[in-house]
Amino acid sequence: MVAMPAVEHPLSGDDLLRTFLELDTPAGFKAELIEGEIVVTPPPDGSHETAFALLNRQFMRQAGIDLDLAGTKGLVTPKGRFIPGGTISPVGHFESTDSWADPSGVLLVFEITSTNPGKDREAKRLGYACADIPCYLLIDRDEGHATLFTDPADGDYTAHIQVPYGKPLDLPAPFSFALDTAPLR
């Protein structure tokens, strides 16, 4: 008997989406569909959760308006199905949505780099820009800086400001406060 080599049959279109939506990931893991690739990420480490808590406190205490912050909200973008590290929206914005929601009306999304920082730096940035999400905040733990991308147009953000950890990062209205990045070190 001769062993036959395994043959990969890449999925695309409806088959890929159906397979993705039927995934049964282990507790705490998240699955995303990013530019035609299924990406499964393990639960975040303590440093990631500490950064999330820091951002949550600052947005809730200092923003110029009342907000909701979701840590696991699935968004359907033109580039795939993403679960941002954090999704900031007006209060009650996702009240009657399913697991995967249209990103219209989202004010800001953020990512805290973890096991796949390249996806956060480029693919997710482009996906959020294509979805016309006004602000994308990238907390880059490997590089030691925070970057705010704004003004989405033609599939990317046209403006950004980057500060090293320790420097404040001014956030535009409706947030209207300086994000303290010092505790991210």
N, C-alpha and C positions, 0 to 999 in steps of 0.2 A: 504494500500500500504506500502510495506517495502522498506526502503532506502537501496541501495546496497553500500558497501564501494567502494571507488575509487581504482582502480587497476593500478599500474604503470607497464608499458611495456617498459623496458629499450631498447633504440635503440643501435645498434652496426653496425660496418662496413659501407657499402654503405648507409644505411638508416640514420645513424648518420651524415655522411658527407653531404649528400643531405640536411637534415634538417638544419644543421649548415650553409651551403652555402646559404640557402633560408631565413635565419633570417632577419628580418627587425627591426634593433635596433634603438632606439630613437637617434636623433641627438646628437653627442658628445660621445655617448657610444661606446665601442668597444667590439666585441665578438671574443673570441679565443676558439680553440679546443685543450685542454691540457690533454693529457693522457686519451682520451676517454670521457672527460667531457667538456660540453659547459660552458664557463665562460664569463659572461657579466660584464663589469666594467664601472662605471659611469665616467663622465668627471673628469679630474684631478683637484685637489685643487690648490690654489695659491702657496703653498710651493713646490708642485711637479713641477709646471711650472717654478718657479724661479730656482730650481735645474736643470731642463732641459736647461734653457737659459744659466746658468753658464757653463754647460758642452759644450754646443754648441759653446759659445764664445771661450772657451779654445781650443777645437779641431780645430776650424777654424783659430785661430790666432797663435797657437803655434806648431801644428803638423809639422813634417818634410816634408810633402807632401800636395798637394791640395786634399781635400776630399769632399764627399757629406755626409750630415747627414739627414736622414729621420726620422720623428717622428711617422709615421703611416704606415710603410711598412710591409705588411703581408709576413711572411716567412713560407714555408712548410718544416717542420723538420720531422725526423722519429718518434717523440713523439707527433706530432700534428701540428696545425696551430697557430703560435704565432705572435703577434704584439709587438715587443720590444718597450720599452720607447724611444730608439734611435738605429738606424742602421747606422753604418759608413762604407762607401764603397768608392772605387775609383770613381773619377768624372765620371758621366754619366753611372754608372754601371747598374742602373735600368731603363734606358731610354726607352727600348722597352718591358718592362715586364708588365704582368697583375697585378691585385690587390695582388695576392698571387704568390710569386716568390721563385725560388730555392735559397737557401742561399749560394751557391758556390760563392766564391770571396768576400764575406762580410769579412771585416777586424775586426770588433768589434761590439758587441751589448751591450747596457746597459739597466738596469732596475732601476727605482727609486721606492722603495717600496711604496705601497699605501694601498688599501683596502684588499688585499690578499697577504701579504708578504711571507707566506709559499710557495706559488707557485713560487715566484721570487727566493727564496732561494734554492729550490730543483728542482721542476719539470721543470722550465724553464732552470735552469743551466744544467740539464741533457739533455734536448732537444737541447740546443745550442751545447753542447759537442758532441752529437750524429750526429749533422749536420756538425761537423768539423769546426765550427766558431772559429778562433784562440784565440779570447779574449772575455771574458764576464766580464763586469764591473757592480757590484751590489752596488748601493747607498742605504744603509739600514737606512732609516730615524728613524725607531723604535730603532735600536741598536746604532746609532750614529757613523757608520763607513762605509768606502768604501773598497770593496774587488775586486781585479782583479784576475780572474781565467784565466789560460793559459794552453797551451799544452794539447789539447783534445786527449784522447786515451781510447779505450774500454768503451765508453759511459759516461765518466766523464772527468773533467779537472784534470790533474795530478799535477798542481802547482797552488798556489795562494799566494797572499800577501794581508794583511789586515792592514789598518791604521785607527786610530780614526780620526774623523773630526778635522781639524787643522793641521794635518801632511800631507806633500806632498806624492803623490803616483806616483812613477816612472813608466811610460808607455814605453813598448818596441818599437823598430822600427816596422813599419814605422812612429809611432807617435813621439817617442823620445823626450818627455818632461815630466816634473813633474807636475801632476795634483794638483792644489791648492784646497784642500778640506775645508779650513777654512771658506769660505762663506756658506758652507752647514749647519753650526751649526744652 
